[in-house]
Amino acid sequence: MKTQIAIIGAGPSGLLLGALLHKLGIEHIILERQTPEYVLGRIRAGVLEQTTVDLLDEAGVSQRLHREGLPHDGYDLCFDGRRHRIDLQALTGKQVTVYGQTEVTHDLMDARSAAGLNTIYSAVNVKPHGFDGNQPWVTYEHNGQTHTIQCDFIVGCDGYHGPSRASIPQEILNTYEKVYPFGWLGILADVPPVHHELIYANHDRGFALCSMRSETRVRYYVQCSLDDKVEDWSDEAFWAEFKRRLPEDTAAKVITGPSFEKSIAPLRSFVTEPMRFGRMFLCGDAAHIVPPTGAKGLNLAASDVGILYGALAEYYKGNSHGIDHYSQRALARVWKAERFSWWFTSLMHRFPETGDFGRKMQTAELDYLVQSEAAMKVMAENYVGLPF
């Protein structure tokens, strides 16, 4: 087979890039190791920056998002038993939209199927080749047969454990990583949210987050030990711990119910540089991971796609400036988002090693933050998403 762009990975970044390339008439094929059902079963982020919504608009896949998504003009910070609202709309003129990553993926898959575009699922032993030359290719196995795709460019949208970054010689990679000493225990439950906007809570017992997927489905989290096991947390234990970390008046409004998904996610910050290697580009988790505190994971992947999509559009019109500067442009935004996510994580979580002094510093910074319009504006600008 031969195409212009070979995309490895059919998560939201790979599918979004495919949808945008289709609008330009640029030929491409998407390879995915898993089945469609597995891809749709992944439970991920649910807060979309306006730039992400704009890209979904441009791709023509946002009709259901605008119909069912929940626009949020702000969110609450809790500490010392108090709640303080960060008014995103007043501080930045922008908002975010709550719409689950699973739903974004579903919309992109449906649009791709309707357009008759080529996605090869259950493709195993996917390997990029020759990206340091002028004629790269990708090999993979499907239904017991080995296949080859010749292409102009390879785009790795295949996540942290995918073959794209793994195929790059380690001596030309620069990697930066911070692993946090705790995780997030999260549940999904079909109950009404405790509040119409997100609530981030800093508590002596640890962090908690009140999030949602819809007006009838919640996604709640508590900070937990990396030694914890999901099976050790009954629903009753989760709800009790979750309510302990909220102000009393908020906890009293929490409606509990059986969870239908429960998991523990470790937290890490990770960046690979550069994000271009000859004729292969990395997007999303293949190149960077952020702790989920700032809701940047999916949005960073989308901004990578936006930058690369524009660069490839220029290239096929005879201008290589965009692809030559893709890594530099993408990393400039990546590092700003990494900084914000690291800072927000450091501000809201319990770090036992910092002791009482560290707790006092968190409280002082939070108290300053909610009393300073300038500080709240900086936070709001980063939360709604920086331009790219």
Sequence and secondary structure as in RCSB ss.txt:
>XXXX:A:sequence
MKTQIAIIGAGPSGLLLGALLHKLGIEHIILERQTPEYVLGRIRAGVLEQTTVDLLDEAGVSQRLHREGLPHDGY
DLCFDGRRHRIDLQALTGKQVTVYGQTEVTHDLMDARSAAGLNTIYSAVNVKPHGFDGNQPWVTYEHNGQTHTIQ
CDFIVGCDGYHGPSRASIPQEILNTYEKVYPFGWLGILADVPPVHHELIYANHDRGFALCSMRSETRVRYYVQCS
LDDKVEDWSDEAFWAEFKRRLPEDTAAKVITGPSFEKSIAPLRSFVTEPMRFGRMFLCGDAAHIVPPTGAKGLNL
AASDVGILYGALAEYYKGNSHGIDHYSQRALARVWKAERFSWWFTSLMHRFPETGDFGRKMQTAELDYLVQSEAA
MKVMAENYVGLPF
>XXXX:A:secstr
 B SEEEE  SHHHHHHHHHHHHHT  EEEE SS HHHHHT     EE HHHHHHHHHHT  HHHHHH EEESEE
EEEETTEEEEEEHHHHHS  EEE  HHHHHHHHHHHHHHHT  EE S EEEEEE TTSSS EEEEEETTEEEEEE
 SEEEE S TTSHHHHTS GGG EEEEEEEEEEEEEEEESS  SSSS EEE  TT  EEEEESSSS EEEEEEE 
TT  GGG  HHHHHHHHHHTS HHHHTT     EEEEEEEEEEEEEEE SEETTEEE GGGTEE  GGGS HHHH
HHHHHHHHHHHHHHHTTT  HHHHTHHHHHHHHHHHHHHHHHHHHHHHS  GGGHHHHHHHHHHHHHHHHH HHH
HHHHHHHHH    
